[in-house]
Amino acid sequence: MSKNTTEADVAFISALAELLNKNELTELSVKREYGEDDSLDVRVVKQANVVQMAAPVMQAAHVAAPVAAAPAPAAVVANEDPAQHPGAITSPMVGTCYMAAEPGAAPFVTVGSAVTEGQTVLIIEAMKTMNHIPATKSGTVKRILVTDGHPVEYGAPLMIIE
């Protein structure tokens, strides 16, 4: 942090936090240079509301037989990271996701749609440029993980194709 912390620095950080909220960003990082060996590094991060699902826990008093292995896969599914799925399409940029070519038009794909490699599955608008996002492989759309018109982050999973 700067050697000369001032009210201007506090106002600068407050302005960054406001910019973060106004533009629905989750993280913002800025380095402000004041001169040789004097700078201010600021990283503002918005903590998302995270909903965690726990696997059901069986009480020992209620268990008459050995516990079945069924709850374990449920726990794995609840904690599965869609971005690690082999059929995941991830966002190559930060922007706004659109599921159709224009408002009111039919979406490019829906759950259950058959797609071919290279087919446009959605659009990400970044800096007023519409970027067509292609299917990375042929298959069937199993899950759509984004909402039309909402922002997406770099590397965020967009959909699963199997």
C-alpha positions in Angstrom: 0.0 0.0 0.0 1.1 3.6 -0.5 3.3 5.2 2.1 1.0 8.2 2.1 -2.5 6.8 2.8 -4.9 9.6 2.3 -8.6 10.2 2.1 -8.2 10.2 -1.7 -7.1 6.5 -1.5 -10.2 5.7 0.6 -12.4 7.5 -1.8 -10.7 5.6 -4.7 -11.3 2.2 -3.1 -15.0 3.2 -2.4 -15.4 4.1 -6.0 -14.0 0.8 -7.1 -16.4 -1.1 -4.8 -19.3 0.9 -6.3 -18.1 0.2 -9.8 -18.0 -3.5 -8.9 -21.6 -3.5 -7.8 -22.9 -1.3 -10.6 -21.4 -3.5 -13.3 -22.3 -6.8 -11.6 -18.6 -7.8 -11.4 -17.2 -10.2 -8.9 -13.6 -9.0 -8.8 -11.6 -5.9 -9.6 -7.9 -5.4 -9.3 -6.1 -2.1 -9.8 -2.5 -0.8 -9.3 -2.2 2.9 -8.8 1.4 4.3 -9.3 2.3 7.4 -7.3 6.0 7.4 -8.2 9.1 5.4 -7.6 8.6 2.9 -4.8 5.2 4.3 -4.0 2.0 2.6 -5.3 -1.3 1.4 -4.2 -2.5 -2.2 -5.1 -6.2 -2.7 -4.6 -8.2 -5.9 -5.1 -11.9 -5.7 -4.5 -13.8 -9.0 -4.4 -17.5 -9.5 -4.0 -18.3 -12.6 -2.1 -21.1 -14.5 -3.8 -23.8 -16.2 -1.8 -22.8 -19.8 -1.8 -25.4 -22.4 -1.2 -23.8 -25.6 0.1 -25.7 -28.9 0.1 -24.8 -31.5 2.6 -25.4 -35.2 2.1 -27.9 -36.6 4.6 -26.3 -37.8 7.8 -27.7 -40.9 9.4 -27.8 -41.0 13.2 -26.1 -44.0 14.7 -29.1 -44.8 16.9 -31.3 -45.2 13.9 -28.9 -47.5 11.9 -29.6 -51.2 12.4 -27.6 -52.4 9.5 -24.4 -51.1 7.8 -24.9 -47.8 6.0 -25.5 -48.2 2.3 -23.1 -46.6 -0.1 -25.9 -44.7 -1.9 -25.5 -41.3 -0.1 -21.8 -41.0 -1.1 -22.5 -40.5 -4.9 -25.1 -37.9 -4.0 -22.4 -36.0 -2.1 -20.1 -36.2 -5.0 -22.8 -34.9 -7.4 -23.6 -32.0 -5.1 -20.0 -30.9 -4.9 -19.2 -31.6 -8.6 -17.6 -28.7 -10.4 -19.2 -28.4 -13.9 -16.1 -26.7 -15.3 -14.2 -29.9 -14.7 -16.7 -32.0 -16.7 -15.1 -33.4 -19.9 -18.0 -32.0 -22.0 -18.0 -28.5 -20.4 -18.0 -25.5 -22.7 -16.4 -22.6 -20.7 -16.5 -18.9 -21.3 -13.4 -17.6 -23.2 -14.1 -14.1 -22.0 -16.0 -11.8 -19.6 -19.2 -10.6 -21.1 -23.0 -10.9 -21.3 -24.4 -14.3 -22.4 -27.2 -14.5 -24.9 -28.9 -17.8 -25.8 -30.5 -16.5 -29.1 -29.3 -14.4 -32.0 -31.8 -11.6 -31.1 -34.4 -10.9 -28.5 -37.5 -13.0 -29.0 -35.8 -15.4 -31.4 -35.6 -19.1 -30.7 -32.5 -20.1 -28.6 -29.5 -21.6 -30.4 -29.8 -24.8 -28.3 -31.9 -26.2 -25.5 -31.4 -29.1 -23.1 -31.6 -32.3 -25.2 -30.6 -30.6 -28.5 -28.1 -32.5 -30.7 -25.2 -30.3 -31.7 -22.2 -30.7 -34.0 -18.7 -29.6 -33.3 -18.3 -25.9 -34.3 -22.1 -25.1 -34.2 -22.9 -21.9 -32.4 -24.5 -22.6 -29.0 -24.7 -19.1 -27.6 -23.3 -15.6 -27.9 -21.2 -13.6 -25.5 -21.2 -9.9 -25.9 -18.0 -8.2 -24.9 -17.2 -4.6 -25.5 -20.1 -4.2 -27.9 -18.9 -7.2 -30.0 -21.1 -10.3 -30.4 -18.8 -13.4 -30.1 -20.3 -16.7 -31.3 -19.4 -19.5 -28.9 -19.1 -22.9 -30.8 -19.7 -26.4 -29.5 -16.3 -28.0 -28.6 -17.6 -31.4 -29.7 -20.6 -33.1 -31.2 -23.2 -34.6 -28.8 -26.3 -33.7 -26.8 -26.7 -30.7 -24.6 -27.2 -32.1 -21.1 -27.1 -29.0 -19.0 -27.3 -25.2 -19.6 -25.5 -23.4 -16.7 -26.1 -19.8 -17.7 -29.1 -17.5 -18.0 -29.9 -15.4 -21.0 -28.9 -11.8 -20.6 -26.7 -12.4 -17.5 -23.0 -11.7 -17.1 -20.4 -14.5 -17.3 -16.8 -14.6 -16.1 -13.8 -15.9 -17.9 -13.6 -19.7 -17.5 -17.1 -20.0 -16.2 -18.9 -23.2 -17.3 -21.6 -22.3 -19.8 -23.1 -25.7 -20.7 -22.4 -29.5 -20.7 -22.4 -31.5 -23.9 -22.1 -35.3 -23.8 
